[in-house]
Amino acid sequence: MKKNLLKSGIAIILFSLPIMTFGQVPDLGTAGCFALYTVTGAVSNTGISTITGDVGTNTGAITGFGTVHGAIHNTDSHTAQSSIDLLKAYAQLNAMIPTSPHIPVLGNGETLYAGVYYIAAAGSALTDLYLDGQGDSSALFIFQIGGAFTTGASTVVHLINGAQVSNVFWKVEGAISMAAGTEMKGTMIANNGAIGMGDGGLMDGRMLSTTGAISVYGVQSSNTIGCTPMPGESLPVELTSISVECLKTKTLLRWSTASEINNSYFTVESSADAIAWEKKDIVRGAGNSNTTLNYSYTDPSHYEESGHRYYRLKQTDFDGQFKYSPIQSADNCGSVNTTIRVYPNPSDGKFTLTLKGGSDEVFSTDIYNMMSERVDGSIGFQSTFDLSAMMPGVYFIQVHQSSKTVMQKIVVQK
């Protein structure tokens, strides 16, 4: 009976909504606050899981959860409103016109760009799937899957070139089953189907079902997207802007608030992959304010990993409740992209060295033989060398900077 009423409710919402155009982000309303939520069904955990975000069901049991950084709601005003909001969001996604049909299998090293991708029946994802924002942080990725959806073990969804987890949506007509080690991104909505994530899974986003149980097994699930509060509830902090920028080898994070209610502090967090986060510092809030306030934090850390560095704010009230800001990314701050080129190579011993990036940070240039013996070099950067008196063979030139060493192999022939 409940399932029939649910289908009727979806049908009414579908007919009452205008057709959405690509580029419009679906509004999840209060349902967006949940990391795990189902309108009808049990929500359970097995093993040691860490959940960041709310957990809830409007009809069913919630069992087995230990570490939940958020609220647990079972058949209350929050879950009732979320049921309405989730059905609306599902209807919006369902009404979107596809831009690209797709074969049933996603991934296997595939790169996709912004669009509404349509799979007529059941679908799956294997190994690596790259969602490329092409430098546009508003790039929208929507997957409409006409049947059940599965992932293979250790499947990873990568967001690259500015793609944001808040702009990735998976609408599935049936059950969603994610195998052990899956790393998923975005909001997953299973219509009339259960959702499961296997051991060691990492979920950055939300797992939501219109009707079906949600089961997780020793996972990390984080809703870092943010959400709309319940009708009648005021936002404790109205964040109007947040941005990051590079300052040579440092990263500057700025944010502003239009108003604050019981705001204790902000925790600045950083990550190399937007999954595992580390605390950088705490910035005290104003408590209560109705004027615009500007904040900033400078990360002095020098990161050597390539790609993006991710940042977010964790805003905490005086009563311990907290919410996360949208994630921001900085492109390779703190690391000077240094490359060296030697020509000619091979040579008779006389060659020229060119350096791209960070030459003012070089404190020595050295050449070593195969025995790791230093045979030439100088303090600072040196551009020309003469090894013609050396034995023929392989040598290694090392350019030393304060934070790293760049090496190039050279060959001397006679």
Secondary structure, 3 states (H helix, E strand, C coil): CHHHHHHHHHHHHHHHCCCCCCCCCCCCHHHHHEEEEECCCCEEEECCCEEECEEEECCCCEECCCEEECCEEECCHHHHHHHHHHHHHHHHHHHCCCCEECCCEEECCEEEECEEEEECCCEEEECEEEEECCCCCCCCEEEEECCCEEECCCCEEEEECCCCHHHEEEEECCCEEECCCCEEEEEEEECCCCEEECCCCEEEEEEEECCCCEEEECCEEECCCCCCCCCCCCCCEEEEEEEEEEECCEEEEEEEEEEEEEEEEEEEEEECCCCCCEEEEEEEEEEEECCCEEEEEEECCCCCCCCEEEEEEEEEECCCCEEECCCEEEECCCCCCCEEEEECCCECCEEEEEEECCHHHEEEEEEECCCCCEEEEEECCCCEEECCCCCCEEEEEEEEECCCEEEEEEEECC
